[in-house]
Amino acid sequence: MPVTTVPATAPPGVPAVDADPFSHEVLSDPLPLHARLREAGPVAYLTRYGVYAFARYEQVHAALTNWQGFESGAGVGLTNFRYEKPWRPPSLLLEADPPRHDAPRRVLSAILGARALRRLRDEWAAAAEQLVDEVLTGARTELDAVPALAEAFPLRVFPDAVGLPPEGRENLLPYGDHAFNAFGPNNDLVAKGAPRVAELSAWVASRCAREALAPGGFGARIWEAADRGEITHEQAPLVVRSLLTAGVDTTVHALGAVLHALATHPRQWDRLREDPRLARVAFDEAVRWESPVQTFFRTATTDVTVADGVVVPEGCKILMFLAAANRDPRRWADPDAFDLSRDPSGHVGFGMGIHQCVGQHVARLEAEALLTALARRVTRIEPAGPGRRHHNNTLRAWASLPMRLSA
């Protein structure tokens, strides 16, 4: 059994909450638990897992930006790397802190930065126009927006940008799904993906090799950075792996979130059509409103005093509810509303601080291309039936979104 320093019951002065954020009931509708945790106080204690919980914006933001007090290197999931072996070599970006984190982050930030992505803007805009042309086969089209749009567009443009060959791209989504499930407890969702872990991991590892990546792509440029000595050649494949792990699933689910939001808020869709420059605002507002990445863990590096004098002991895990923070009425006016007149900047849907999502500019560019193409061609977008959720221990996702598009 792993050694643990976590107390079995809630410490004095810390509200105890006996709820399972990874249960199917909560994954289906996490909002009631998020409200309960926010109202419990700035810090709560999840007795089921023996972890502290932050659900208010102030505490989540503070923990995300305080990497010295709340480390990622012990794992951003429930597993504590101090005592337990991770299921794969830890990420050099997500599961590392300075100084180990610094060089890989610098390399990937340069490759995926807004300036570097300008050359892809026209190409991705054209790809989005082509995809919308394909789905609009008639004056009124019904489709499942998840496979037809939210999955189809990232899987069309992102692997090309990385430099992956066409074969095997269908492995990206199940691999990413398992990786994000593994941040939670060892429950049925983890067991579901376990039979394919070895196969999918081997495929991903093979695609991280230099010879598997097309010249000029993100992956090849990571290897070129290793040649220049900016990272080591041993680090290069792990940096490429970070792209393949987090570069598709999160964008797919964020696109699903914004399509669902626009379909269920017709006035906001009209505003986007009137001014397609709101595409990025719509995307970030959907990331705030829906929070495709719901939670991440940190580990206290020392005894850390947080709100109301509560001390989180060294070695204890903290579960940060990003989604709850993104609807905290202490930070947002009318937080449950999806509103394109809002400035959603400051949301923690991409994290915050040195571990903030390094690929967020890529996701925004994909969303801008797809939403702009839809706004030009589609007069009305509306639900054509009830959606169906895809459950994941970390991600808020749709498995199906029946929609009707009117051209």
N, C-alpha and C positions, 0 to 999 in steps of 0.2 A: 504493500500500500504506500502511496506517496505521502511524504511528510507534509503537514499543513500547519500554518500558524493561525488559521481562521477560527474564531470562536464559534461554538456550536449554536449559540443563541445570540439574539441581537444585543449589542453592547448597551449599557445604560444610556438613556437619553436619545437613542436612535430608534425611530419607529420600525417595528417588525412588519413585514408584508409576506404572508404565506401565499404566494402566487407563482405560477410557472410561466415566465415570458416565452418559453419555447413550446408550450402546449399548443395543440391544434386549435383549441378554442381561442387562445390569445392571438395566434398567427392569423386566424380568420378575421378577427376584429381586435386589434391591439389598443384602440383608443380608450376604452374604459380603464384598462390597467394603467395607461400612461397618465390619465387624469388622476387616478387614485394615488399614483406615486408622486406626482407633482404636489398634490394636496397634503400628502403625508409629511412633507417637509423638504428642506434642501438636500437632505441625505436620508436614505432609507436602507433597510437591511433585508435582503431576500433570504429568508430562513431555509428555503428549499435547497439552495446552492451554497449558502454561507458566503455571500458576496455583498458588498455595499452597492448601492444603486444611486445614480444621479439622474434625475429626470427634468430638472429645471434648467433653463437656458444658461443662467449665470454659472452654475456649477459644472455643467457639461462643457461649456466654452473654456472655463478655467482649467479643467482637467486636460482637455485636448491641447492646450497651449503650454501646459506645465510638464514638459517631457522629463525635466529633472526630478520631479516628485512622483510622476505617474508614468512609468516606463512602458514602452511597447515591446522591449526586448524579451520580456518574460511571456510574450504571447498576447495577441489581441483577442483571443478566445478564452473560453473557460479553462482550458488546460494551462497549467502553470509550468512554463519551461524550466523553472528553477528546480522542479522536482519530477516532472513528467516528460517523457520523450515525445516530441512533436511527430506527427504522421509523415512529415516530409521535411527536408531542410528548410529552416525558417527563411522568410522573405527578407532580402537585404534592405527593402524599403519599409514595408508595413510592420515587420517584426524585428526591427533593429533601431537603435538609438545612436546619437553621435558618440564617438567619431566614426563608428562602423557604417552608419547610415549616410554619412555626408557625401562621399564620392559617388556612389550609385545614384543618389538623388540629384546631384549636380548634372551628371551625364544625362539622365532621363529627362530632367527639366529642360535642358537645352534642346533635346531631340523633339520633345512634345510641346514646347512652348508656343505661345500664340504667333510669334513671328515666324517660327519654323513651319507652322501649319498653313500659312498664307498660300503656299504653292498648291495645297490640296483643295482650296476653297472652290475653284471653278470645276475641278474634276468631280468633287463630291456633289456639288449642285447639279451637274449634268446627270450623275448617277441617280440622284433623287428624282429628277424630272422623268427619267426613264422608268423608274420603279412606279411612280404615280401613273404614268401612261399605261403601264402594264395592268395595274389594278382597275383603272377606270375603263372597263370594257364596254360600258353602256352608260346611258344617261343617269341611271340609278344603280349603284353597285352595293351589294351586301358582301361582307367579308369578315373573317376573323382577323382583327387588327394585330394580334400578337404575331402569328407566323407571317402574315402578309406584309406587315410594315415594321413593327418593333424589332422582330428578329431579322427579317430579310435585309433591311438596310445596313445595320452594323456588320452582318456576316458578308455583305457584298463589298463594303469599302474598307473595313478595318484590317482584315487579314491581308488584303493586297498591300495596304500601307506598311504593315509589318514586314511583308516579303514572304508570306507563307505560300506554298504551292496549293493548288485547288484540292488535292486529295486530303481527306481526313478532317476537313473543317467542321464537320458535324460533331466532332469530339469536343469542340471548345465549350459549348454550353453545358454538357453534363459534367465536364471537368470543373468548370467554374462553380457549378451548382454544388458539387461535393465539397470543394474548397471552402465555400461560405457556410455550408452546413457544419463543417468540422470545427468552426469557431464556437459552436454551441455544445451542449452536452451530448453524450454518446447515446442518442435516442433513435427512434425508428427512422428518422430522416437520414441520419448518418448510416444506419444499417442498409437503407435502400441503395445507397451509392457504393457501398463497400465492395460488392462483387466485381465492379469494373475499375476499382482504384488502380490496381497494378497495370492494367491495359492502358488506361487513360494517362497515367503518370508517365509510362514509357513513351507514349505517342508525343506528349508535350515535351519531354526531355529530348526526343529525337529532333523536334522542330526548333529547339533552342540552339542547336549546333550551327556553327558558322556556315558549313557547306549546305545546310538545308534552307538558308535564307537568301532571297533574291537581292542582288546588288541595289543599293540606293534606298532600301526600305529602313524602317525603324530598327529592325533587328540587326541588319548589316552595320548600321551606324553605331550601334552599341559595341559590336566587335571592333570597329575602327577606333572607338574610344579606348578600348583595351590595348590596341596596338600603339596608341599614343601614350600609354601609361596612366591614363586618367582613372581607370579601374584595372584590376588584374584580369588575366584571361580565365581564372577560376571563377571570378564574379560574373563575367559576361553572360553565361547561360542562365544564371539565376535572375539577372536583370531582365533578360528576354522573357523568362518565365513569368515575371511580374506583369508584363504586358498581356500575356496570353491568359493569365488567371483572372485578372480584374478588368481587362479591357473590353470584354464583350457583355458578360451577364449584367453588370451594373448599368451599362448604357441601354441594353435591351429593356430592362425593367424601368428605367427612367423614361424611355420613349413610351412604353406602355402606360406609365403614370400620366404623362402629359396628354396622350391621346384620349385616355379615359376622362381626364379633367375637362378637356375641351368638348368632348362629346356630351358630357353631362352639364356643361355650363354654356349654353348656346350664345348668351350675350358676350362671353369672353371669346368665343370663336369668331363672332362678328367683329369684335375689336381687332383680333389678329388679322382677319381678312382685310379690314380697312387699313391696317398699318402692319404689313409683314415684318417691319423692323422690330416688332414686339416678340419675335420668335424666341429670342434668347431670354427675354423676361418671362415668357410663358414656360420655358423649360425650367428655369431656376425656381419659379414659383411652384411648379409641379414637384420639383425635388424637395422644396420646403414642405409643401402640403402633404405629399405622399411618403417622402423619405425612403427611396428604394433600399438604402442601407440603413437599417433600423437601429442597430446596436454595435458597439465595439467595447472590448474590455481594455483595462489598463491594470498595472500592478504597482502598489505603493513601494517606492524605493527606500523610504524611511517612514517614521511616524509623521503623517501629514495632517496638519490641522486645517479643517475646512469650515463650512458655515456653522454658526452657532457653537463654535468651540469643539465640535466633534472631531476626534482624532481617528484617522484611518491608519491602523497599525502597519508597520513595515511588512511587506510580503503578502498583504491582502489584495484580493482582486476587487476591482471596481467595474461595474457594468454601467456604461454610459448609454442612456436612451436618447440617441440623436433625434429620433422621430418625435419623442415627447418634448424635447427642447425646441424643436421647430414649430410646435403648436403651443408654446408656453404663452399664456396671455400676459405674463409679466414682461415679455419682450415684443409680442406681436399684437397689433390691434385686430380684432375679429379673426383670430388665428385659424379657425376652421373654414374660412372662406377662401376659395380659389379666385384670386383677383389680380388682373393684369395692371391695375393702377397702383399696386403695391410695389415698393422696392424690396425685393426678396434678398438682396445682398446681405451677408451676415448670417445666413442660414448655415447650419452645421451638417447639411446633407452630404457634403464632400469632405467632412472633417474640418480641422482648423489647425493652424500652427505648422510645424515642420513636417508633420505626417499628412497634411492635407492632400487630397487626391491629386497625384501628379498628372493624371490623364484627363482632368476636368475640361481642359480646353478642347481635347479631342471630342469628348462627349457633347460639348456645347456646339462644336462645328457640325457634327452629325445631326444634331437636333435642328439646328438652324437650317441646314440644307433640306431636311425632310419636311419640316413644318412650313417653310417658305414655298416649297413645291406644292404641298397640299393646299395652302392658302390661295395660291394662284388659280387652282383648278377646281376646287371643291367649294360649293356654296353652302353646303350644310353637312355636318357630321353629327350623327346621333346613334345612340344604342339601338341595336336590332335584337336585343335579348339580354338576359342576365349574364354578367361576366362570371368567370370561375377563377378563383385564386390558386396560385402555385405556392405551396408552403416551403419555406426555407428558414433555417434557424437564424439567419442574419438578414436576409433580403425580404423586402415586401414586393411581391411580384404577382402578375396576372398570368394564368395559364391560357386563358381564352377571353377575348373581348369582341363579341359579335357587334358589328357596326354597319351602318348604312351611310354611304357617301353619295351625295347628290352633286353631280357635275353641273 
